[in-house]
Amino acid sequence: MNFRLSVVVWTTIPVIITKSVKNIGSILVLDDDFDITTLIKIALQRHGYSVFGFTDPFLALEHFKINHSTYSLVISDLRMPSMSGFQFIQNIKLIRPKINVLLMSAFDVIGDSEFSTHSSKYEIDGFLQKPISIKKLNSIINSYMTKN
């Protein structure tokens, strides 16, 4: 008998809104590490973004299917146990082909030929190398969010 446990990240930490989130769209963050998902979610919320964090790619995908029109950006970890970031992005792009997507990883994959092939095949818009500073993260996210 197989069981699958899904966790949705919800925080009760006070969030200071520093800019309007009106008409910007939401950000979906997926990482199998709860702490990383929570850190990114809180950091982006403090900069005024509406962020939904997930640790389970299947749950994130189901949520995206229902709410895809509200999103402007998807950020996914590359290596996860149940589904790779490329597989997740492939499914996201089937639902909404023009959505901006960023992959992130703690591994140095930029020079990897498999990464290069998949990045162009699935139209990955950018890559975040973990660990990443909050300042750099916000700068990168802001550049993608202001494109829309």
C-alpha positions as CSV (number, residue, x, y, z in Angstrom):
1,M,0.0,0.0,0.0
2,N,1.5,3.4,-1.0
3,F,0.8,6.6,0.8
4,R,1.7,10.1,-0.4
5,L,1.9,13.0,2.1
6,S,1.5,16.5,0.7
7,V,2.4,19.7,2.5
8,V,1.2,23.1,1.5
9,V,3.2,25.9,3.0
10,W,1.2,28.4,5.0
11,T,2.8,30.9,7.3
12,T,1.5,33.1,10.1
13,I,4.5,35.4,10.1
14,P,3.5,39.0,9.7
15,V,4.2,40.3,6.2
16,I,5.0,43.9,5.5
17,I,3.8,45.0,2.1
18,T,6.3,47.4,0.6
19,K,4.7,47.7,-2.9
20,S,1.3,47.1,-4.4
21,V,0.6,43.6,-5.7
22,K,-2.3,44.8,-7.8
23,N,-2.3,43.5,-11.3
24,I,1.2,41.9,-11.0
25,G,0.1,38.2,-10.6
26,S,1.1,35.5,-8.2
27,I,4.3,33.5,-7.9
28,L,4.3,29.7,-7.5
29,V,7.4,28.3,-5.6
30,L,8.1,24.6,-5.5
31,D,11.0,23.0,-3.6
32,D,10.9,19.7,-1.8
33,D,12.8,21.3,1.1
34,F,10.2,22.9,3.4
35,D,12.7,25.4,4.8
36,I,13.8,26.7,1.4
37,T,10.1,27.0,0.2
38,T,9.2,28.9,3.3
39,L,12.3,31.2,3.2
40,I,11.6,32.2,-0.5
41,K,7.9,32.6,0.1
42,I,8.4,34.9,3.1
43,A,11.2,36.9,1.4
44,L,9.0,37.6,-1.7
45,Q,5.9,38.3,0.4
46,R,7.9,41.0,2.3
47,H,8.5,42.6,-1.1
48,G,4.8,42.7,-1.9
49,Y,4.3,39.6,-4.0
50,S,1.5,37.1,-3.7
51,V,3.3,33.8,-3.3
52,F,2.1,30.2,-3.0
53,G,4.6,27.7,-1.8
54,F,4.6,23.9,-2.3
55,T,6.8,21.0,-1.4
56,D,4.9,18.4,-3.4
57,P,5.1,18.8,-7.2
58,F,1.8,16.9,-7.8
59,L,-0.1,19.2,-5.4
60,A,1.5,22.2,-7.0
61,L,0.5,21.0,-10.4
62,E,-3.1,20.5,-9.4
63,H,-3.2,23.9,-7.8
64,F,-1.7,25.4,-11.0
65,K,-4.3,23.7,-13.2
66,I,-7.1,25.3,-11.3
67,N,-5.4,28.8,-10.8
68,H,-3.1,29.1,-13.8
69,S,-4.5,32.5,-14.9
70,T,-3.5,34.1,-11.6
71,Y,0.2,33.3,-12.0
72,S,2.9,35.4,-13.6
73,L,5.9,33.3,-12.6
74,V,6.8,29.7,-11.5
75,I,10.0,28.9,-9.6
76,S,10.9,25.2,-9.3
77,D,13.7,23.2,-7.8
78,L,15.5,21.1,-10.4
79,R,16.0,17.9,-8.4
80,M,13.1,16.5,-6.4
81,P,12.5,12.9,-5.4
82,S,9.0,12.4,-7.0
83,M,9.3,14.6,-10.1
84,S,12.1,16.5,-11.6
85,G,11.9,20.3,-12.1
86,F,12.0,19.7,-15.9
87,Q,9.0,17.3,-15.7
88,F,7.1,19.8,-13.6
89,I,7.9,22.7,-16.0
90,Q,6.9,20.5,-18.9
91,N,3.5,20.0,-17.3
92,I,3.1,23.7,-16.4
93,K,3.9,24.7,-20.0
94,L,1.2,22.3,-21.3
95,I,-1.3,24.2,-19.3
96,R,0.1,27.7,-19.9
97,P,2.9,27.8,-22.6
98,K,3.9,31.4,-22.1
99,I,4.3,31.5,-18.3
100,N,7.7,32.6,-17.1
101,V,9.6,29.8,-15.3
102,L,12.8,29.7,-13.3
103,L,14.6,26.6,-12.2
104,M,16.8,26.6,-9.1
105,S,19.4,24.1,-7.8
106,A,22.2,23.8,-5.3
107,F,24.1,21.8,-7.9
108,D,26.3,23.6,-10.5
109,V,24.3,22.6,-13.7
110,I,24.9,25.5,-16.0
111,G,27.7,23.8,-18.0
112,D,25.9,20.5,-18.0
113,S,24.8,19.5,-21.6
114,E,21.6,17.8,-20.3
115,F,20.6,21.0,-18.5
116,S,21.3,23.1,-21.6
117,T,19.2,20.7,-23.9
118,H,16.3,20.6,-21.5
119,S,16.4,24.4,-20.8
120,S,15.9,25.3,-24.4
121,K,13.4,22.4,-25.0
122,Y,11.1,23.5,-22.1
123,E,11.8,27.3,-22.6
124,I,13.3,27.9,-19.1
125,D,13.5,31.6,-18.6
126,G,16.2,31.6,-16.0
127,F,18.2,29.8,-13.4
128,L,18.8,30.5,-9.7
129,Q,21.9,29.0,-8.1
130,K,21.3,28.0,-4.4
131,P,22.2,29.4,-2.0
132,I,21.0,32.8,-3.2
133,S,20.9,36.0,-1.2
134,I,17.5,37.6,-0.6
135,K,18.6,40.8,-2.2
136,K,19.7,39.0,-5.4
137,L,16.5,36.8,-5.4
138,N,14.3,39.9,-5.2
139,S,16.2,41.7,-7.9
140,I,15.8,38.7,-10.3
141,I,12.2,38.2,-9.4
142,N,11.4,41.9,-9.9
143,S,12.9,41.8,-13.4
144,Y,10.6,39.0,-14.4
145,M,7.5,40.4,-12.7
146,T,7.9,43.8,-14.3
147,K,8.0,42.2,-17.8
148,N,4.4,41.4,-17.6
